[in-house]
Amino acid sequence: MLIDMNGKEVHLWKRLLGFPAKIFPGGYVLGSTGRRDPKFGIQDNVDLVQVDWDGNIVWKYNSYEHIEDPGYEPLWYARQHHDYQREGNPVGYFAPGLEPKVDGGNTLILAHKNIYNHEISDKQLLDDTIIEVNWEGNIVWEWAPNEHFAELGFDEAAKNVLFRDPNSRSFGNLGGGVGDWLHINSASYVGPNKFYDAGDERFHPDNVIWDAREANIIAITDKRTGAIVWRIGPDYSLPELKHIDWIIGQHHAHIIPKGLPGEGNLLVFDNGGWGGYGLPNSSSPFGQKNALRDYSRILEINPVTLEIGWQYTAA
């Protein structure tokens, strides 16, 4: 629903779900037409669609995985969750001169894939893959975090906890489950920025920045090689990160676009609550969700010097 500043309904797009919904130039909206039954999956959207002002679908992606859930007709799913970006705008909100394309271009999509990786755990894992699809719905790039486990910075205590219980979540009353081990909740293009302009290749505009709320990690993936080229977390006790303190259960880590205050800096909503893996403590007897804080923060961090440029704390 689109509302004005007085709370009055301006327009309603019926039968469109948002995880999230984003409005584009020209009155287009991106969202989903359905969600998988939670008895069989976690936060899997059927598709990602672009509709016009009248609700007509003008673009659709739903061909990541063909799924046959008991009691349901076999169906192709996008398995999209939490985030996506359309070429032209790196972050999904207004920024001067950075308009998302509405009649073409690639789309970056945060998706799910069930996998096994015995380096991480002997249990089934829910991997938060990041894919890029073109206007025709073909996958032109795919990145799977489980393939980069050694680059994530987990210490031996965290690895032991992950192996025993990778944040296992059950499906309804069916008894099955999957390890939601990272729970990546945002994925954006880095976008044009002053650090790349100065020669720092880690911040190439095409690279992808993402954050994992269960692991307290924020990282940048090199689009060309797939390597993780920049990262903070999961351990915030390191000398270079102590002044930041622990980032816990965060959402929407991204690089502030050019033309906005703080451009080039990392902006993140640091939820607090609980997250992470490691040594047990009084609030975490088994070492899972072993970091705890009872308030939220918003942080703006220079990604090169790691200095905090601005913060807001909500107790």
ABEGO torsion letter per residue (X at the ends): XBBBAAGBBABBBBGBBBOBBBBBBGGBBBBBABBBBAAABBGBBABBBBBBAAGBBABBBAAABBBBBBGBBBBBBAGBBGBBBBBGBAAGBBBBGBBBBAAEEBBBBBBBBBBBBAAABABBBBBBBBBBBBAAGBBABBBBAAAAAAAAGBBAAAAAAAAABBGBBBBEAAGBBBBBAAGBABBBBAEBBAAAAAGBAAABAABBBBBBAAAGBBBBBBAAAGBBABBBOABAABAAAAAAEBBBGBBGBBBBBBGBBGBGBBBBBBAEEBEEBEBBBAABAAGBGABBBABBBBBBBBAAAGBBABBBBBX
